[in-house]
């Protein structure tokens, strides 16, 4: 496997845009309140780094807290976002989840109380929402996963504003206690913003010279999530890649979600395979990949929006925004091993081509301008 990591931190050098002096009146109106953004997972780091840039252009500053989990901190560092690291993930065990959540609440209370924050924005962070609600702050929740009933029930009832894709079922919002929120819906998905602003920067690194054979990216399922039901995907994936490698010489990058997954794939997979421990410029890799195999959400949808041939496993993990991309034939969902093998074979034989990312992104609405307006309105509460 070639060294792919030496250029992937190009985002570190991106200059943060200073507040526009013409927008200083905005800061005057809100009394120089900070926007509190809480980040508890890697996808949140990607999305909110773009939101922060928008807010800075509006003359607003942010106080960012982050949970130490997955690639979240690596991504924030890569994007030059200043943050305060508070708390860790509790893992699979429910008791451990609860204990770590309680510890994180204590740390958030202690730290946020010293800052002049005007509103909380999160992707349904239970600990931050609980703290903000009890500090009488406006709570702005942006979320897209209707399967995660635990997280929704812990955050929707305490939220002031709720931003969801139109593909999130309305009846679920009410069932989870979000009926009293001010609801804003957009026809798209949060990953549209990831891809749109990545493409607008035109900062593609050319990885093609580092791979003299097809590149496959793999994202296993969210095994530590409260809503995950064991589907034995990891073993299935090992068998699938083993079958493909008999006929094709491949480079494979696996992006594990936990130390347990990392250990499993390191010990089970053979050949030109790297288990990626630190965050890399994933969208750049997608632009050069032949195929993405996913059993989760964000990376799978990013791949589809980037036009990369995408294979999705896990019918029990298929939320509304993913179903939309499947219906548009931007994601292929196989029924069995044979279906998956045939799809991969068609991709590697050149029968299935990449699609043009710019054309796909135009199909959907960008949620960030909507979210920024919601934040500004709530700072004036």
C-alpha positions as CSV (number, residue, x, y, z in Angstrom):
1,X,0.0,0.0,0.0
2,X,1.5,3.4,-0.9
3,X,1.8,6.2,1.6
4,X,-1.4,8.1,1.2
5,X,-1.2,10.2,4.4
6,X,1.5,12.8,3.6
7,X,-0.8,15.1,1.6
8,X,-4.1,14.5,3.3
9,X,-3.8,17.3,5.9
10,X,-4.1,20.1,3.4
11,X,-7.1,21.4,5.3
12,X,-4.8,22.4,8.1
13,X,-3.3,25.2,6.0
14,X,-6.7,26.6,5.1
15,X,-6.9,30.1,6.5
16,X,-9.9,30.8,8.7
17,X,-12.0,33.7,7.4
18,X,-12.1,36.6,9.9
19,X,-15.4,38.3,10.7
20,X,-16.6,40.6,8.0
21,X,-16.6,44.2,9.4
22,X,-19.8,44.9,7.5
23,X,-21.5,42.2,9.7
24,X,-20.5,43.8,13.0
25,X,-24.0,45.0,13.6
26,X,-25.0,41.3,14.0
27,X,-22.6,41.0,16.9
28,X,-24.0,44.2,18.4
29,X,-27.6,42.9,18.2
30,X,-26.7,39.6,20.0
31,X,-24.6,41.3,22.7
32,X,-21.5,39.4,21.6
33,X,-22.9,36.1,22.7
34,X,-21.0,33.0,21.7
35,X,-22.6,30.2,19.7
36,X,-22.1,27.0,21.6
37,X,-21.5,24.1,19.3
38,X,-21.2,20.6,20.7
39,X,-19.6,17.8,18.6
40,X,-19.8,14.2,19.7
41,X,-18.9,12.3,16.5
42,X,-16.8,12.6,13.4
43,X,-19.6,13.6,11.0
44,X,-20.5,16.4,13.3
45,X,-16.9,17.7,13.1
46,X,-17.1,17.8,9.3
47,X,-20.5,19.5,9.2
48,X,-20.0,22.1,11.9
49,X,-16.5,23.1,10.7
50,X,-18.4,24.5,7.7
51,X,-21.1,26.1,9.9
52,X,-18.4,27.8,11.9
53,X,-17.0,29.4,8.8
54,X,-20.4,30.7,7.9
55,X,-21.0,32.1,11.4
56,X,-17.6,33.9,11.4
57,X,-18.5,35.6,8.1
58,X,-21.6,36.8,9.9
59,X,-19.4,38.3,12.7
60,X,-20.3,35.6,15.2
61,X,-17.8,33.6,17.2
62,X,-18.2,30.0,18.6
63,X,-17.4,28.1,21.7
64,X,-16.9,24.5,20.6
65,X,-16.9,21.4,22.9
66,X,-16.1,18.0,21.6
67,X,-16.3,14.4,22.8
68,X,-13.2,12.3,22.4
69,X,-14.6,9.6,20.0
70,X,-13.6,8.2,16.7
71,X,-12.1,10.6,14.2
72,X,-13.8,13.7,15.7
73,X,-10.8,15.3,17.3
74,X,-8.5,14.5,14.4
75,X,-11.0,16.2,12.0
76,X,-11.3,19.3,14.1
77,X,-7.5,19.5,14.3
78,X,-7.2,19.0,10.6
79,X,-9.7,21.9,10.0
80,X,-8.0,24.2,12.5
81,X,-11.1,24.4,14.7
82,X,-10.4,25.4,18.3
83,X,-12.3,23.3,20.8
84,X,-12.5,22.1,24.4
85,X,-12.4,18.3,24.7
86,X,-14.9,17.1,27.3
87,X,-15.9,13.5,27.9
88,X,-15.6,10.1,26.1
89,X,-17.9,7.5,24.6
90,X,-19.1,4.8,26.9
91,X,-18.8,2.0,24.3
92,X,-21.3,-0.8,23.8
93,X,-22.3,-1.4,27.4
94,X,-25.4,0.6,28.4
95,X,-24.3,1.1,32.0
96,X,-21.0,2.4,30.8
97,X,-22.8,4.7,28.3
98,X,-24.9,6.2,31.1
99,X,-21.9,6.7,33.5
100,X,-19.8,8.4,30.8
101,X,-22.8,10.6,29.9
102,X,-23.2,11.7,33.5
103,X,-19.5,12.5,33.7
104,X,-19.7,14.5,30.5
105,X,-22.7,16.5,31.8
106,X,-20.7,17.6,34.9
107,X,-17.8,18.7,32.7
108,X,-20.0,20.6,30.3
109,X,-21.8,22.4,33.2
110,X,-18.4,23.4,34.7
111,X,-17.0,24.7,31.4
112,X,-20.0,26.3,29.8
113,X,-20.9,28.2,32.9
114,X,-17.7,30.3,32.5
115,X,-18.5,31.2,28.9
116,X,-21.0,33.8,27.6
117,X,-23.0,31.5,25.4
118,X,-26.2,32.5,23.8
119,X,-27.5,29.2,22.3
120,X,-26.6,25.6,21.8
121,X,-26.3,23.9,18.4
122,X,-25.7,20.2,18.1
123,X,-26.6,17.1,16.2
124,X,-28.7,15.8,19.0
125,X,-26.1,15.6,21.7
126,X,-28.0,14.4,24.8
127,X,-25.5,15.7,27.4
128,X,-25.2,19.2,25.8
129,X,-29.0,19.5,25.2
130,X,-29.7,18.6,28.9
131,X,-27.2,21.2,30.1
132,X,-28.3,24.0,27.7
133,X,-32.0,23.4,28.6
134,X,-31.3,23.6,32.3
135,X,-29.3,26.8,31.8
136,X,-32.3,28.3,30.0
137,X,-30.5,28.5,26.6
138,X,-32.2,28.1,23.2
139,X,-31.5,24.5,22.0
140,X,-31.1,24.1,18.3
141,X,-30.9,20.5,17.1
142,X,-30.1,19.4,13.6
143,X,-30.6,15.6,13.1
144,X,-31.4,13.0,10.4
145,X,-31.4,9.6,12.0
146,X,-35.0,8.4,12.7
147,X,-33.7,5.0,13.8
148,X,-31.8,6.4,16.8
149,X,-34.9,6.6,19.1
150,X,-32.8,6.9,22.3
151,X,-31.0,10.0,21.1
152,X,-34.1,11.6,19.6
153,X,-36.2,11.0,22.8
154,X,-33.4,12.6,24.9
155,X,-33.1,15.7,22.8
156,X,-36.2,16.5,20.8
157,X,-38.5,17.3,23.8
158,X,-35.9,19.8,25.1
159,X,-35.1,21.5,21.8
160,X,-36.3,24.9,20.8
161,X,-35.7,24.4,17.1
162,X,-35.4,21.3,15.1
163,X,-33.8,21.1,11.6
164,X,-34.4,17.8,9.7
165,X,-34.4,16.6,6.2
166,X,-37.8,16.1,4.6
167,X,-36.9,12.4,4.4
168,X,-37.1,12.2,8.2
169,X,-40.7,10.9,8.8
170,X,-42.9,13.6,10.4
171,X,-44.7,11.0,12.5
172,X,-41.4,10.0,14.1
173,X,-40.7,13.6,15.1
174,X,-44.0,13.7,17.1
175,X,-43.4,10.2,18.5
176,X,-40.0,11.3,19.8
177,X,-41.5,14.3,21.6
178,X,-40.5,17.0,19.0
179,X,-44.1,18.2,18.4
180,X,-43.5,21.5,20.3
181,X,-40.3,22.4,18.5
182,X,-40.2,25.0,15.8
183,X,-39.6,22.7,12.9
184,X,-37.6,23.5,9.8
185,X,-37.3,21.0,7.0
186,X,-35.0,21.0,4.0
187,X,-35.0,18.8,0.9
188,X,-31.6,17.3,1.1
189,X,-29.1,15.8,3.6
190,X,-26.4,17.2,5.8
191,X,-23.7,15.5,3.7
192,X,-24.7,17.8,0.8
193,X,-22.9,20.6,2.6
194,X,-19.8,18.4,3.1
195,X,-19.5,17.7,-0.6
196,X,-20.6,21.1,-1.9
197,X,-18.0,23.1,0.0
198,X,-15.3,20.5,-0.6
199,X,-15.9,20.8,-4.3
200,X,-16.0,24.6,-4.1
201,X,-12.5,24.8,-2.7
202,X,-11.1,22.8,-5.6
203,X,-8.3,21.5,-3.4
204,X,-8.2,18.0,-4.7
205,X,-4.9,16.1,-4.0
206,X,-3.9,13.8,-6.7
207,X,-3.7,10.4,-5.1
208,X,-3.9,8.5,-8.4
209,X,-0.1,8.2,-8.7
210,X,-0.1,6.4,-5.4
211,X,-2.4,3.6,-6.4
212,X,-1.5,1.4,-9.3
213,X,-4.5,-0.8,-8.7
214,X,-8.2,-0.2,-7.8
215,X,-8.9,1.5,-4.5
216,X,-11.8,0.3,-2.3
217,X,-12.8,2.2,0.8
218,X,-14.7,0.4,3.6
219,X,-16.8,1.7,6.5
220,X,-18.1,-1.0,9.0
221,X,-21.3,-0.6,10.9
222,X,-21.8,1.6,14.1
223,X,-21.4,-1.3,16.5
224,X,-21.4,0.9,19.6
225,X,-24.6,2.8,18.7
226,X,-27.6,2.2,20.9
227,X,-29.8,1.5,17.8
228,X,-27.4,-1.1,16.2
229,X,-28.7,-4.6,15.9
230,X,-26.0,-7.2,15.2
231,X,-26.0,-8.2,11.6
232,X,-22.5,-9.9,11.4
233,X,-21.4,-7.5,8.7
234,X,-17.8,-7.6,9.7
235,X,-17.4,-11.3,9.0
236,X,-19.5,-11.0,5.8
237,X,-17.2,-8.2,4.6
238,X,-14.1,-10.3,5.2
239,X,-15.6,-13.1,3.1
240,X,-16.6,-10.7,0.4
241,X,-13.2,-9.0,0.1
242,X,-11.5,-12.4,0.2
243,X,-13.7,-13.6,-2.7
244,X,-13.0,-10.4,-4.8
245,X,-9.2,-10.5,-4.1
246,X,-9.1,-13.9,-5.8
247,X,-9.9,-12.3,-9.1
248,X,-8.6,-8.7,-8.7
249,X,-5.5,-7.1,-7.2
250,X,-6.8,-4.3,-4.9
251,X,-5.8,-1.7,-2.4
252,X,-8.3,-1.5,0.5
253,X,-8.7,1.1,3.2
254,X,-10.9,0.2,6.2
255,X,-12.2,3.0,8.5
256,X,-13.1,1.3,11.8
257,X,-15.5,2.8,14.3
258,X,-14.0,1.2,17.4
259,X,-10.8,-0.4,18.7
260,X,-12.6,-3.7,18.6
261,X,-13.3,-3.3,14.9
262,X,-9.8,-2.2,14.2
263,X,-8.4,-5.3,15.9
264,X,-10.8,-7.6,14.1
265,X,-10.0,-6.3,10.6
266,X,-6.2,-6.2,11.2
267,X,-6.3,-9.9,12.2
268,X,-8.8,-11.1,9.6
269,X,-7.9,-9.3,6.4
270,X,-4.9,-10.1,4.2
271,X,-3.3,-8.5,1.3
272,X,-2.8,-4.8,0.4
273,X,-5.1,-3.6,3.2
274,X,-4.7,-0.7,5.7
275,X,-6.9,-0.2,8.7
276,X,-7.0,3.6,9.1
277,X,-6.5,4.7,12.7
278,X,-6.3,8.5,12.2
279,X,-8.6,10.8,10.2
280,X,-7.6,11.5,6.6
281,X,-9.1,13.7,3.9
282,X,-11.9,11.2,3.1
283,X,-13.6,13.2,0.4
284,X,-10.3,13.5,-1.5
285,X,-9.8,9.8,-1.3
286,X,-13.4,9.3,-2.6
287,X,-12.5,11.3,-5.7
288,X,-9.9,8.7,-6.6
289,X,-11.6,5.5,-5.2
290,X,-13.1,2.9,-7.5
291,X,-15.7,1.8,-4.9
292,X,-17.1,2.5,-1.5
293,X,-18.5,-0.3,0.7
294,X,-20.5,1.0,3.7
295,X,-22.7,-0.2,6.5
296,X,-23.3,3.1,8.1
297,X,-24.5,6.6,7.2
298,X,-22.3,9.6,6.6
299,X,-19.4,8.1,4.6
300,X,-21.8,6.1,2.5
301,X,-23.9,9.2,1.6
302,X,-20.8,11.3,1.0
303,X,-19.6,8.6,-1.4
304,X,-22.9,8.6,-3.3
305,X,-22.9,12.4,-3.5
306,X,-19.3,12.4,-4.8
307,X,-20.4,10.1,-7.6
308,X,-18.3,7.1,-6.4
309,X,-20.0,3.7,-7.0
310,X,-21.4,2.8,-3.6
311,X,-22.4,-0.5,-2.1
312,X,-24.5,-0.3,1.1
313,X,-25.2,-3.1,3.6
314,X,-27.5,-3.2,6.5
315,X,-31.2,-3.0,5.8
316,X,-31.8,-2.3,9.5
317,X,-29.6,0.8,9.3
318,X,-31.3,2.3,6.3
319,X,-32.7,5.7,7.3
320,X,-34.7,8.1,5.1
321,X,-31.8,10.1,3.6
322,X,-30.0,6.9,2.6
323,X,-33.2,5.4,1.2
324,X,-33.5,8.6,-1.0
325,X,-30.1,7.9,-2.5
326,X,-30.9,4.2,-3.0
327,X,-34.1,5.2,-4.9
328,X,-32.1,7.5,-7.1
329,X,-29.7,4.6,-7.9
330,X,-26.8,6.5,-6.4
331,X,-26.4,3.7,-3.8
332,X,-26.7,0.0,-4.5
333,X,-28.2,-2.3,-1.8
334,X,-27.5,-6.0,-2.5
335,X,-29.7,-8.8,-1.3
336,X,-26.9,-11.3,-0.8
337,X,-23.2,-12.1,-1.4
338,X,-23.8,-12.9,-5.0
339,X,-25.5,-9.5,-5.6
340,X,-22.6,-7.7,-3.9
341,X,-19.9,-9.6,-5.8
342,X,-21.6,-9.0,-9.2
343,X,-21.9,-5.3,-8.5
344,X,-18.2,-5.0,-7.4
345,X,-17.2,-7.0,-10.5
346,X,-19.1,-4.6,-12.8
347,X,-17.4,-1.6,-11.1
348,X,-13.9,-3.1,-11.4
349,X,-14.5,-4.2,-15.0
350,X,-15.6,-0.6,-15.9
351,X,-19.2,-1.4,-16.6
352,X,-20.4,0.9,-13.9
353,X,-18.9,4.4,-14.1
354,X,-18.5,7.3,-11.7
355,X,-21.1,10.0,-11.8
356,X,-20.5,13.8,-11.8
357,X,-20.6,15.0,-8.2
358,X,-21.6,18.6,-9.1
359,X,-24.7,17.4,-10.9
360,X,-25.8,15.2,-7.9
361,X,-25.3,17.9,-5.3
362,X,-27.5,20.3,-7.3
363,X,-30.4,17.9,-6.7
364,X,-30.6,18.8,-3.1
365,X,-30.9,21.8,-0.7
366,X,-27.9,23.0,1.4
367,X,-28.9,23.1,5.1
368,X,-26.2,25.4,6.3
369,X,-27.8,28.8,5.3
370,X,-31.0,27.7,7.0
371,X,-29.2,26.7,10.1
372,X,-27.3,29.9,10.3
373,X,-30.5,31.9,10.1
374,X,-32.0,29.8,12.9
375,X,-29.0,30.4,15.1
376,X,-29.1,34.2,14.5
377,X,-32.8,34.4,15.3
378,X,-32.3,32.5,18.6
379,X,-29.4,34.6,19.7
380,X,-31.8,37.4,19.9
381,X,-34.2,35.6,22.2
